[in-house]
């Protein structure tokens, strides 16, 4: 599991006084940075090896300005060329939102997915969510 802490700012709120729903996909992506570094430690954008195929966000509770939010990030599935990242947003001991991202190991020059190498697969497996 990876953990990322967000300190919400005033501009993260909406007219109803809670965190705007557009913030979660951004925070979830920021929290996936350690996974990106498994594939490219220097975050080499010229030779970027991943593409986002799908994201979902489910809101269970409201999030507020007054407390930090912890984003917990896990791997839940590893396929040949793709893997699923599951994320949770926790505030004050409550899981307020969850999300999933399907990432594909991708070669942009050929516009094709490529098999996840065994060494990377082993590292991803270390972060599998225990049921």
FENWOGI-V553751 format. One record per run of one state. SS is the DSSP state (@ for helix, = for strand, . for the rest). FROM is the first residue (numbers start at 1). TO is the last residue. If there is no record, write none. Layout:
[[SS FROM TO] [SS FROM TO]]
This chain:
[[. 1 1] [= 2 6] [. 7 9] [@ 10 12] [= 13 13] [. 14 18] [= 19 19] [. 20 21] [@ 22 31] [. 32 32] [@ 33 39] [. 40 49] [= 50 59] [. 60 68] [= 69 78] [. 79 81] [= 82 91] [. 92 93] [= 94 107] [. 108 111] [= 112 113] [. 114 117] [@ 118 125] [. 126 127] [= 128 128] [. 129 131]]
